[in-house]
Each structure stands twice: as structure tokens, then as C-alpha cells.
Amino acid sequence: MPMSVLTATNKGAATREAILDQAYGIACSAGLEGLSIGPLAAAVGMSKSGVFAHFGSREDLQLAVLDMASQRFVGYVLLPALKQPRGLVRLGAIVDAWFDWARHTEGGCVLLGAVSEYDDRPGVLRDAVVDQQKRWHQVLGQAVQLAIDTGELGADTDTAQLSFEIYGLALIVHHDSGLFGYDTAKQRGRRAFERLIRSYSASPSV
């Protein structure tokens, strides 16, 4: 491939990334429905047609931002935790990072916001949100199952139920962080998680 083509390709990818990064910031505070091509183009110093050259429609832009949000979440919450030993240590690392995600996101979590925006609106965006949430529930279930396999959680633990309850704790931490402050919400969330794990543990000393 000629150097000029490579340069143009790299520049195009960098421009698209810059647009997405700006759009992600907007979506954190205004949601995916708050994304508008006009204001976004002005924010990145481009024309509307320039933005449309990278995203064929507003919906394509919203889907790309949702995908970026998912990648950032996984990179912040899951990937570092996978370096921890399998079992409760890894599960706890996932939960701690998930709680911390509330502080990491400025304005709000695009993923949680998208659930509220599209839970009752059939379409491509709702399908993407449902798929993302299903995959995260599966990841949580796998982490719980590993803690069962190590003997730290009871063999009769319902992985889907425990994942559901952990998700509920993460929701309230994110909810209270914005209203009452992160530190208190994190402390209460952590205590609730420890009590929850004790209720499922194979040994009272866990």
C-alpha cells in the first residue's frame, strides 16, 4: 500500500477516534439520545458532512459510542481483575473496579444510561444494549462459578442469582455516588458485598 494511502488511512482513523471520544463525553452527561451531529461537529471543528463521512447516520454514531463505552468498561473493570487468582479474589477485584467505575466516569455511565434510555424502545440500539448486558451477566456468572470451583462459595450457589445481587449493589453504588458522594457509597457497597459473599460462602470464615 502506498505511503500516501497509509497516511490518509491513519489520519482517517485518528479523526474518527477523536469524534468518538468527543461523542462519548457528551453521552456520559446527556445520554446516547443527547448526541446530535450538529453540536458534535462544532465541538470537533468539523462540518456535518465531515462527521457523516465517518458515521453514516446518527444511529451508527450511537452504536459506535456504545461499543466504545463497553470497551472502556471492560478495560477498566474486567481486564485488570483477570490478572488476579481465580475465585473470590478475582470476583472481589471485579466488584471493586466496578464500584470505582462510578468515580471514573464523568457525568455518568453511558452503559447504565443506555439501559434506561432503550429498555422499552425496540430497535437496533436496544438490541445492542441487551447484548452488552447479557455478556456482562455471563462474565459475572463465570467469575462466580470459578469461586464455586475453588470451594470458596457453596456448591449449591445459584450463579445467576448471585450475579443479579452483585449487579444490584453496583447499581446502588453508582446511584448514590452521584447524589451523596463516592466514598460513602463505596464503603457501604463493599460492606454489603462482603455480607452477601458470607451468605453464599462454603465456610463462615470466608
N, C-alpha and C positions, 0 to 999 in steps of 0.2 A: 504494500500500500504506500503511495507517495507520501512524503513528509507533509505536504500541504493538506492532504486529506486527513492525516492523523491529527494535525494541529487543529483543524476545523472540528473534528470529532471530539477531541479533548475539550475544546472550548465550548462546544455544544453541551457536553456532559456537565461541565462546570457551571454553565449558565442554568441548566435545568436543576442542578443541585441547589444553586443559590435561590431560585424561585421556590423550590420545595421548602427550603429552610425558612424563608420568609412566610410562606403559607402555613407552615407548621406553627410558627409563633402566633399567627393570627388565630389559628384553630384552637390553640391552647386556651385563649380567652374568650373567643366568640363561637367556638364550635365549628364543625365542618360546614354547617349551613351558613356560617358567617363569612365563608370565603366568597369573594366576588372578584372577577377578573380585573375590573377597572381599578379599584383601590390597590390590588395586588401588583398590577403592572406599574402603577405610580410608585409604589413602595420600593420596587426593584429598579426603577428608572428605565422601564421598557414601555413599548406600545402594547395595546391589547393584542394586536396581531402577532407581536413577538412572543407573548406568553402562549397564545394559541398554537404557535409553531411547535411548542414543546408539549402541550397538552391539548388534545383535540376538542375537549369540552370541559365544562365546569365539573361534570361528574368524573371525568378522567383525572382531573386535578385532585378532587376529593379522595378518590380511591388511592392515588399515589401518596397523599398525605397520611391516609390511614395506614398504608403499608410502611411508610417511614416511621410513624408512631410505634407500630408493632416492632419494627427492627430495633428502635432505640430502647423500648421497654425490655425486650429480650436481652439486649446487650448490657443493660444496666442491672437487671434483676436476675436473670437466669444464668447467663454465661459465667459470671464470677462464682456463682454458687456451685456450678458443676465441678469446680476445682476442689471442692470440699469432699470429705469421705461420704460414701453413701449412708443414708439413714437419717436420724434426727438432726445431725449436724448440718447436712445439706438442706434438709427441709427448713430448719431454722434460718439458714443463710438466705434462702429464697424469701422467706417471710420478712426478715429484717430489711432486705433490699427493697422488697415490695412496699413496706411501710415507708422507707426512706424516699421512694419514688414520689410520694406526696410532696416532699420538700424539694425534690429535684425539678419538678415540673413548675414552670412559672405561669400562673394563670389557671392551671387546671390540667387534668389528664385528658388528652384527646380521645383515648380509647374508652374511658368511662363516659365521657361526654357523648361519644358516638352511640353508646348503648341507649342513653336517654333520648337521643335525637331520632333513632331509627328503630327502636324496639317495636313500634306499631305502624311502621311505614314500609310496606312491601316494596322490594326493588333490589337493584344490584348492590346498593350501599348496605342495605340491611343484610343481604346475603353475605357480604364481606365481613360485616361486624359479627354475625353469628358464627361464621367460620373461624374468625380470630378467637372468639371467646371459647368455642369448643376446643380448639387446640390448646388454649391455656388451661382449661379444666383437665385435659388429658395429661398435660405436663405436671400439674399438681397431683393428679391421681398416681402418676408414675413415681413421683417423689415420695408420696405416702406409702405406696406399695414397697418401695425399697426399705423404708423404715420398718415395715412389717417383716420383710425378708431378713432383716438383721436381728429380729427378735425384740426390737425396742418398742414396737407397738403390738397390741394384741392381735393374734391370728384371726380373730373374728371382726376386725376393724373393717367397716364399710368405707372403702376408699372414696367413693363418690360423695358420701355424706360428710366425711371429714374435710374433703376438698371444698365442699359447699360452705361449711362452717368457717374454714380459714378464709375463704373469699369474703364472707360476711365481715370478718374482723378487718380485712384490708379496706373494705368499703367504709366502715365507720371511722377508721384512722384517717382516710382521705377526706371524708366529710368533715370531721371535727378539726382537722389541721387547718383548713381554710377559715373556719369560723372562730375557733378558740385557741389556735396556736399548735404548732407541730409537736413540741417537746412533750406536752401533757398527753396529747393524743397517742404519741409513740409509746410512752410509758404504760398507758392503760392498755393499749393494744398488745404490748409484749406480755404484760401480766395475764391478760385474757388468753393469749396463745399458750402460755405455759400451763395455765389451768386446764385448757382444752386438751393439751397433749397428755397431761396426767390422767385425764378421764379415759383416754384411749390406751394408755401405756400398759405394757405387759408386766411392769413392776412398779409399785408405788414410789420407788426411789428415783425413777426417771424424771 
